[in-house]
């Protein structure tokens, strides 16, 4: 679901909300790598990614928010996109130093965590409101989806389904199978210097 059109792409709610406030920024027009963009468009994408993160941070502040994390990977989906995750103090302590994608498959597939207007509508509205205010302050052009007759849906339709595939449908890389199978421990993949060498395996 798209909440806003930014000058660099679309702010989209993540299908799963086990970390409430998970969003993506999908580049538009379509690009594979950041280096495919002009310098100006690269700058706008990164700035507007940070505006989305700040909107999430502001809206989630009263929910025991710990920090906002950003991931631009593209190993599976050859389409420039950024994952923006709120991280919370109520997450298991063992998860605090681990990438979100190392949460076990059940967290991504359990219907209890799927986006629902009843459960997540207020937070969605709060994030959208803050984001629009930030975009105006930053001088970034924007418009809401409701004003554009589904143009955004047509634009992202080619990539949205692949971007929102759940990790459970993918083969977990061997280096994280043991960790994911025995939640919540992730010590084996959070050793400094090792996690970063392995990030290219199986990540979105």
VONU-304083 format. One record per residue (C-alpha): residue number from 1; chain; x, y, z. Coordinates in steps of 0.5 Angstrom, whole numbers, m for minus. Each point is the difference from the previous one (the first is absolute). Layout:
<pts>
+-----+------+-------+-------+-------+
: pos : unit :    c1 :    c2 :    c3 :
+-----+------+-------+-------+-------+
: NUM :    A :     X :     Y :     Z :
...
+-----+------+-------+-------+-------+
</pts>
This chain:
<pts>
+-----+------+-------+-------+-------+
: pos : unit :    c1 :    c2 :    c3 :
+-----+------+-------+-------+-------+
:   1 :    A :     0 :     0 :     0 :
:   2 :    A :     3 :     7 :    m2 :
:   3 :    A :    m1 :     6 :     5 :
:   4 :    A :     4 :     5 :    m4 :
:   5 :    A :     3 :     2 :    m6 :
:   6 :    A :     7 :     3 :     1 :
:   7 :    A :     4 :     3 :    m6 :
:   8 :    A :     5 :    m6 :     0 :
:   9 :    A :    m5 :    m6 :     1 :
:  10 :    A :    m6 :    m2 :     4 :
:  11 :    A :    m1 :    m1 :     8 :
:  12 :    A :    m3 :    m7 :     1 :
:  13 :    A :    m2 :    m4 :     6 :
:  14 :    A :     3 :    m7 :     1 :
:  15 :    A :    m5 :    m6 :    m1 :
:  16 :    A :     3 :    m2 :     7 :
:  17 :    A :    m1 :     4 :     6 :
:  18 :    A :     4 :    m4 :     6 :
:  19 :    A :     4 :     6 :     0 :
:  20 :    A :    m6 :     5 :     0 :
:  21 :    A :     2 :     6 :    m5 :
:  22 :    A :     4 :    m4 :    m5 :
:  23 :    A :     0 :     4 :    m6 :
:  24 :    A :     4 :    m1 :    m7 :
:  25 :    A :     2 :     6 :    m5 :
:  26 :    A :    m1 :    m3 :    m7 :
:  27 :    A :     4 :     4 :    m5 :
:  28 :    A :    m4 :     4 :    m6 :
:  29 :    A :     2 :     0 :    m6 :
:  30 :    A :     3 :    m7 :     1 :
:  31 :    A :     7 :    m1 :     1 :
:  32 :    A :     4 :    m6 :     2 :
:  33 :    A :     6 :     3 :     3 :
:  34 :    A :     1 :     7 :     3 :
:  35 :    A :     6 :     1 :    m5 :
:  36 :    A :    m6 :     0 :    m5 :
:  37 :    A :    m2 :     6 :     3 :
:  38 :    A :     2 :     7 :    m2 :
:  39 :    A :     4 :     3 :     6 :
:  40 :    A :    m6 :     5 :     2 :
:  41 :    A :    m5 :    m6 :     0 :
:  42 :    A :     5 :    m4 :     4 :
:  43 :    A :     0 :     5 :     5 :
:  44 :    A :    m8 :     1 :     0 :
:  45 :    A :    m1 :    m8 :     1 :
:  46 :    A :     5 :     0 :     6 :
:  47 :    A :    m3 :     7 :     3 :
:  48 :    A :    m7 :    m3 :    m1 :
:  49 :    A :     2 :    m6 :     3 :
:  50 :    A :     2 :     3 :     6 :
:  51 :    A :    m7 :     5 :     0 :
:  52 :    A :    m4 :    m7 :     0 :
:  53 :    A :     5 :    m2 :     6 :
:  54 :    A :    m1 :     6 :     4 :
:  55 :    A :    m8 :     0 :    m1 :
:  56 :    A :     0 :    m8 :     3 :
:  57 :    A :     5 :     2 :     6 :
:  58 :    A :    m5 :     6 :     1 :
:  59 :    A :    m6 :    m4 :     0 :
:  60 :    A :     2 :    m6 :     4 :
:  61 :    A :     4 :     4 :     5 :
:  62 :    A :    m5 :    m2 :     5 :
:  63 :    A :     0 :    m7 :    m1 :
:  64 :    A :     7 :    m2 :     3 :
:  65 :    A :     4 :     2 :    m6 :
:  66 :    A :     7 :    m2 :     0 :
:  67 :    A :     3 :     3 :    m7 :
:  68 :    A :    m2 :     0 :    m7 :
:  69 :    A :     4 :    m5 :    m5 :
:  70 :    A :     1 :     1 :    m7 :
:  71 :    A :     2 :    m6 :    m5 :
:  72 :    A :     1 :     1 :    m8 :
:  73 :    A :     2 :    m7 :    m2 :
:  74 :    A :    m3 :    m2 :    m7 :
:  75 :    A :     3 :    m7 :     0 :
:  76 :    A :    m6 :    m3 :    m2 :
:  77 :    A :    m5 :     5 :    m3 :
:  78 :    A :     4 :     4 :    m5 :
:  79 :    A :    m4 :     6 :     1 :
:  80 :    A :     3 :     6 :     5 :
:  81 :    A :    m4 :     0 :     6 :
:  82 :    A :     2 :     2 :     7 :
:  83 :    A :    m3 :    m4 :     6 :
:  84 :    A :    m2 :     5 :     6 :
:  85 :    A :     0 :    m4 :     7 :
:  86 :    A :    m2 :     2 :     7 :
:  87 :    A :     3 :    m3 :     5 :
:  88 :    A :    m3 :    m1 :     7 :
:  89 :    A :     3 :    m1 :     7 :
:  90 :    A :    m5 :    m5 :     1 :
:  91 :    A :     3 :    m5 :    m5 :
:  92 :    A :     4 :    m6 :     3 :
:  93 :    A :     7 :     3 :     2 :
:  94 :    A :     3 :    m5 :    m4 :
:  95 :    A :    m3 :     3 :    m6 :
:  96 :    A :     2 :     7 :     1 :
:  97 :    A :     7 :    m1 :    m3 :
:  98 :    A :    m3 :    m4 :    m6 :
:  99 :    A :    m3 :     2 :    m7 :
: 100 :    A :    m7 :     0 :     0 :
: 101 :    A :     0 :    m6 :    m6 :
: 102 :    A :     3 :    m5 :     5 :
: 103 :    A :    m7 :     0 :     4 :
: 104 :    A :    m3 :    m7 :    m1 :
: 105 :    A :    m5 :    m1 :    m6 :
: 106 :    A :    m6 :    m1 :     4 :
: 107 :    A :     1 :     8 :     2 :
: 108 :    A :    m1 :     1 :    m7 :
: 109 :    A :    m5 :    m4 :    m2 :
: 110 :    A :    m5 :     0 :     6 :
: 111 :    A :    m6 :     3 :    m1 :
: 112 :    A :     0 :     3 :     6 :
: 113 :    A :     5 :     5 :    m2 :
: 114 :    A :    m3 :     1 :    m7 :
: 115 :    A :    m2 :     8 :    m1 :
: 116 :    A :    m7 :     1 :     2 :
: 117 :    A :    m3 :     7 :    m1 :
: 118 :    A :    m4 :    m2 :     7 :
: 119 :    A :     7 :    m1 :     4 :
: 120 :    A :     5 :     4 :    m4 :
: 121 :    A :    m5 :     6 :    m3 :
: 122 :    A :     2 :     5 :     5 :
: 123 :    A :     7 :    m1 :     0 :
: 124 :    A :     0 :     0 :    m8 :
: 125 :    A :    m4 :     7 :     1 :
: 126 :    A :     5 :     3 :     5 :
: 127 :    A :     6 :    m2 :    m5 :
: 128 :    A :    m3 :     3 :    m6 :
: 129 :    A :    m2 :     6 :     4 :
: 130 :    A :     7 :     1 :     2 :
: 131 :    A :     3 :    m2 :    m6 :
: 132 :    A :    m4 :     5 :    m4 :
: 133 :    A :     2 :     6 :     5 :
: 134 :    A :     8 :    m2 :    m1 :
: 135 :    A :    m1 :     0 :    m7 :
: 136 :    A :    m3 :     7 :     0 :
: 137 :    A :     6 :     2 :     5 :
: 138 :    A :     5 :    m3 :    m5 :
: 139 :    A :    m3 :     3 :    m6 :
: 140 :    A :    m1 :    m7 :    m3 :
: 141 :    A :    m6 :     0 :    m5 :
: 142 :    A :    m5 :    m5 :     2 :
: 143 :    A :    m7 :    m2 :    m1 :
: 144 :    A :    m5 :    m5 :     3 :
: 145 :    A :    m2 :    m7 :    m4 :
: 146 :    A :    m7 :     2 :     1 :
: 147 :    A :     1 :     6 :    m4 :
: 148 :    A :     3 :    m4 :    m6 :
: 149 :    A :    m5 :    m5 :    m2 :
: 150 :    A :     4 :    m6 :     1 :
: 151 :    A :     6 :     2 :    m4 :
: 152 :    A :     5 :    m2 :     6 :
: 153 :    A :    m3 :    m7 :    m1 :
: 154 :    A :     1 :    m1 :    m7 :
: 155 :    A :     7 :     3 :     1 :
: 156 :    A :     2 :    m5 :     5 :
: 157 :    A :    m4 :    m6 :    m2 :
: 158 :    A :     6 :    m3 :    m4 :
: 159 :    A :     4 :     0 :     6 :
: 160 :    A :    m4 :     0 :     6 :
: 161 :    A :    m2 :    m8 :     1 :
: 162 :    A :     7 :    m2 :    m1 :
: 163 :    A :     2 :     6 :     5 :
: 164 :    A :    m5 :    m3 :     5 :
: 165 :    A :     2 :    m7 :     0 :
: 166 :    A :     1 :    m3 :     7 :
: 167 :    A :     6 :    m3 :     2 :
: 168 :    A :    m3 :    m7 :     2 :
: 169 :    A :    m1 :    m1 :    m8 :
: 170 :    A :     8 :     1 :    m1 :
: 171 :    A :     5 :    m5 :     2 :
: 172 :    A :     4 :     2 :     6 :
: 173 :    A :     7 :     0 :    m1 :
: 174 :    A :     4 :    m5 :     4 :
: 175 :    A :     4 :     5 :     4 :
: 176 :    A :    m7 :     2 :     4 :
: 177 :    A :    m4 :    m6 :     0 :
: 178 :    A :     2 :    m2 :     7 :
: 179 :    A :    m1 :     7 :     2 :
: 180 :    A :    m7 :     0 :    m3 :
: 181 :    A :    m2 :    m7 :     2 :
: 182 :    A :     1 :     2 :     8 :
: 183 :    A :    m3 :     7 :     1 :
: 184 :    A :     2 :     4 :     3 :
: 185 :    A :     7 :    m1 :     0 :
: 186 :    A :     4 :     3 :    m5 :
: 187 :    A :     7 :     0 :     2 :
: 188 :    A :     3 :    m4 :    m5 :
: 189 :    A :    m2 :     5 :    m5 :
: 190 :    A :     2 :     7 :     4 :
: 191 :    A :     7 :    m1 :     1 :
: 192 :    A :     3 :     7 :    m3 :
: 193 :    A :     3 :    m1 :    m6 :
: 194 :    A :    m3 :    m6 :    m2 :
: 195 :    A :    m7 :     2 :    m1 :
: 196 :    A :     2 :     5 :    m5 :
: 197 :    A :     4 :    m5 :    m4 :
: 198 :    A :    m7 :    m4 :    m1 :
: 199 :    A :    m5 :     5 :    m1 :
: 200 :    A :     0 :    m1 :    m8 :
: 201 :    A :    m3 :    m7 :     2 :
: 202 :    A :    m7 :    m1 :    m1 :
: 203 :    A :    m2 :     7 :     2 :
: 204 :    A :    m5 :     4 :    m3 :
+-----+------+-------+-------+-------+
</pts>
